[in-house]
Every structure is written in C-alpha cells, then in structure tokens.
Amino acid sequence: MKKIFILAVIFFLTGRFVQAQDLISVADLAKDLKNSELIIVSAELETEFEKVHITNAVNVSYKSLFKPGTVEGLMLPDDQIAKLFGDQGITEGKKIVVYDEGSMKYSGRVYWILKYLGAQDVKVLNGGLDAWKAGRKPVTKNPSIIKKATFTAKPNSSMLASVDEVKASQGKPNTIILDVREANEFKGLDGKSKGHIPGSVNIEHLNLLTAGIMKSKTDLEKVFAAQGVTKDKTIYLICSSGVRTGKVYLALVKELGYANVKVMNGGFNEWVALGNKIDK
C-alpha cells in the first residue's frame, strides 16, 4: 500500500507539473494542428499578420487591447476585450496557442490577458514565428475563415495590481517591484524614460530567452535569484505599458511555480502620468 501511495503521489505531482507548462514547442503544436478545439492566435500588429502568419491563425494584435488615451498600455474594459476575442472565434474553453515574431513580449501580453479573463488552456509558442518557419511548418498570407463566438470573461483580480497597491508595497520586506524593461530605460538613460519606481529592481525581459527560446528552469531560477526575486514574496511586474510583463509572468508562475505575482496595468507610463516619484 505504501508503494502504491508513493507512486500515486509521484503521478499526481508529475501530472500537475506537466499541466502547468504554458510553453509549447513547434513540434508539439504541429502535431495538434488538426485538433478542432485548437485556435492559434497571432499577437502581432495587423500589418505583420497580413505579410505572413501560421496557417489558419487569427489575429489579435496586442495594441488592439490598448485603451485609447494619453497613457499607453492601459487595457480596454474587460467586456470590450472579451468581444474582440469572440469576434476572432476565441472562447475561454478553447485550446489557445498565442505567438508573435519570436520576442515573446507580444504573445506574452495577449497570453496574460487571456488568462486574466478566465481562459483555462492557453500556451505561448516557444520561439514564435521565427522558430515555426525554421521548422518548415505551414505559413500563409491568406486570411483565415473566422466563425464568431462568445468569450465569457471571468476576470481574476488577483493577477492585476493598481498603482495604489504598488505604492503601498514600497519598502515592505515581503514584496518586490520588478521592472522588466531594458537597463537603459530603468536607469533613465533612454529618451523614452526618466528612471524607475523607487525601490524597484530590474531584470531585463530579454534575459529570459536564449535565441528566442525560454531558458531552462535552472537558468531562470538563477536570473531571478540574483535580484532577490524569491517565492516567499509578492512580485509586482511592471514595464512601460505592461506588454513585456506577460512572458515574465509565465516564467515565474508557470515555469517556476511562484504563487503571488501581479501585473500593474499601465506600468511605468501610468505611474508617471499620475505624478508619482521616480528615481534614476
């Protein structure tokens, strides 16, 4: 009985580990192309999608989810995003694979929003379109046939943080404000940025990938540990507009098993627009 119990525990834990993985390889996606429940979503700009895309993919550009206004990156209201997804034939019950050109920042953003709104089975194509084409998998310029559907949104507020929540976390030992922009932006050396949120730490989103592929679990752990980003803390993710945080959320929550990770909606853009203090 003891042996059976141990085997059952191993099976359960292994099953959970496999299920938790939200990255999918080119080979595994190619095997699943005939699955009627599969929907492939390009997160690239419409102009890029029209040039070439994975055959039968639909397009939800990451920018189409931006709320119009002076603060770039704030999301549209939940119901409007749900309608955009539904208009592309996406429902919360589908098996969804999101991709971009290979940076994983655009696919990561759309992935995170889908998860936030309650889609259960969402994955990101590891390596994106570059890896797909390198694997000689089917691409096209032809528009896909879309059958509109209804996406029923069930927002998960625990994934989202307000500016006020992030401000209240400053200086607390059990929290980390993790800025995933490039180092020059964080330091205020880039023309688009004057600095960073006081007390935040910087891990460039680029450091999570090697040649467009997500680093191994061991290497990811080293990247985060070097900046004190540990599982016992609540992690607040920010970039300029929220776009680059999605793949970092995936790495922390789905690859490494972090439990308390939130994304600040409008990122550094919103922080600055509200007149909050910044450091260099």
N, C-alpha and C positions, 0 to 999 in steps of 0.2 A: 504493500500500500504506500509506503514511504517513497519508493522509487517511482511509482505512478504519479504521486503528488508532485514530486520534483520535476518530472517530465512535463506534467501539465502546466506548472508554473513557467518553465522554460518556453513552452509552446506559446503560452499567453503573452509573456513578455516579448518574445521574438515577433509574434504577430503584431503586437502594438508598435514595436519599433519599425517594422516594415510599413505598417499602415501610416505611420507618422511622416514618412518621407514624402515631401511635396515637390521634389525634383523628379523629372522623368527624362530618361536618355532618348536620344534619337532612335536607337534600335527598338526600345520598348514602345515608343509612340508609333513607329512604323508598323509594328505588329498589330496595333489596335485600330488601324485606320478604317476597318470595315465595321467597327462597333457602332451600331445605330444610336447609342446613348452618348457617344463622344461628340464634343464640339470643340474645335480648335479656334482660338481667338488670337488675332494679331493685335498687339497693343501699340503698334507703330502709327505714325501720322498717316492720314488717308492717302497723301501723295506717294508715300513709300509703299503702302499696301498695293496701290494701283500698279506700281512698277513690277512687283513680283511678290507672291505670297505662297504659303503652303496650300496645296490644292484642297479646295472645299472649306478653307478657313473663312471666318467672318472677321470684321474689323471693328474694334472698339478702341479708338485712339485714346491714349492716356490723357491727352489735352481736352478731349471731348467731355471729360468728367470734371473739368475745372469750372468753378462758379465765376461768371463774369464779374469784373470789378477791379479795383486797384491792387488787391492782394492776390498775386498769382499763386495758385495751388490749393486754395480753399475748395473743398468738394461741393458739388451740386447737392441740393437736398436729396435725401435717400430715395424718395419716390420718383424723382426725375432720373436718377441713376438706374433704378430698377426698370423704368420704362425704356431707357436706352439699351439695357441688356436684353429685355424682352423683344424689342424691335429687331434685334440681331439673332433671335431664335434661342437665346440663352435663358435657361431656367435654373433655379437653385438646385434642382435634382439631377441635372446632367453631370456627366463626367467631363470636366472642363480642363483643357490644357492651354495655357497662355504662353505666348512667345514674343520676342522682339528681335532686333538685329543681332543680338549677342551680348549686349552690355548687362542685360537682366534688370536694368533700372526701370524701363517702361513696363515690361511684363510683370516685374515685382510690384509695381504700383497697382496695376489692374488686378493682379492676384490678391493683394491685400484688401482691396475694396470689395472684391467678390467674397472673400472670407468674412469681412466685416459685416456684409449684408446677409450672411447666412448660407452661402453656397458651401456644401459639405465636402465635395470631391473636386478640389482644384489643385492643379500642378503647374509648375513652370518648366518649360523645355530647357534643359541644361545645354548651354551653348547657343541657343536661339537659332535663327535662320541661317547664320553662318555655318553652324555645325550640321544643320539639316541639309544644306546644299553640298557641303563637303562629303556627306554620306550618300550623295546622289539619290536623294529622296524626292518625291514629286512636288514640283512647284508650277505655278501658272500666273498669267496676268489676267485671266478670265474672272469675271465676277462670280461669286458663289450664289447658288439658289438659296434664298432665305425664307423660312417659314416662321412668321412672327409667333411669339409665345408670351406667356405671362411669367415674369420673375417676381416672386413674392418675397419681399425684403423682410428680414428679421434681424435688425441691426444689433450688433454685440458691442454695447457701450464700453465694455472693459478693454477693448482694443484701442480705444481713442482717448486722447488726453487734451484738455483745454489748456490755453495759455495760463489761466489762473492755477490750474493743478500743477503745472510745471514750475511756476513761480513759487508755489508753496513748498515744493520739494527741494528747493535750493538750500544747500548746506546740511541737509539731513544725511546721516551716515548710511541709511538703508536705501538710498536712491542714487541713480546715475543718470545724468542728462548726456546722452550720447549723440554727438553731432557727426554725421557720416559724410559731410561734404569733403571736397578736396582740401588739403592742408592750407593752401594759399587763401582760400575762402575763409577758413576758420581763423587764420591769423590776420585777416583784414588786408591782405596783400593783393587781393583780386579786386578789379574795378567794380565788380558787382556786389561786393561785401565789405562792410566796415569792421567785421570782427565776429564775435561769438557770444552766446549767452554766458554770463559769469558762472563759473563753477563747472561748466560742461567740459567733457573730454572729447577727443577727436580720434575716430578710426575711419579712414577713407573707405568708402564703399568699394573702391577699386581693389582694396586689399583682400577682398573675399574671393576673388576669382584668379584663376591662372589660365591665360589664353581663352577666356570666355567661359570656362568651366568652374563651377563652385569647388573650392578647396575641400580637402578631406576633413572629416570631423576633428581629427587630431590637430591639423593645421589651423582650423577655425578656432579651436579652444585656445591655442597659443596667441592668436591675434587679439581675442577679447581679453584674455587674462592679463596681457601686457598693459592694459589700460584699467585694470581693476573691475572689469565688467563681469560680475560673477552672478551665479544663480540665486543667491540669497538676497539680491537687491531688486527693486523695481526699476526697470530700464525705460527711460523716455527717449524715443528716437526722433531726431529732427534732421532735416536738411534745409534747403532753401524753401521748397514748396511741398515737400512730402513725397516727391517722386522717387528719390533714391533710398527711402527708408524701407520700402517693401521687401527688397531682397535681403536686407539686414534682418528684418522681422522673420523672414523664412529661415534664415540661417540660425538665429537664436532660438526660435520656438520649435521649429520642425526638425532641424538638424541636430541641435544641441540640447533641446528639452527644457529651455527656460520657461518659467511659468508666468512671470509678471513683466510683460513687455507691451508698451503702448506707443502709439504714433501721435505726435502733435499735428493736428490737422493742417494748418497753413505754414508750419515750420518757422524758419528764421524770418521769412517775409512777414508773417503775421506778427511775430514778436516785435520786429522793428516798427511796423505800421502802428502798433498800439503804444509806441513811445517808451518801451522798456529799455532798461540799461543794457549796454553791451560792453564787452572787453576786447582787447586785442592781445 
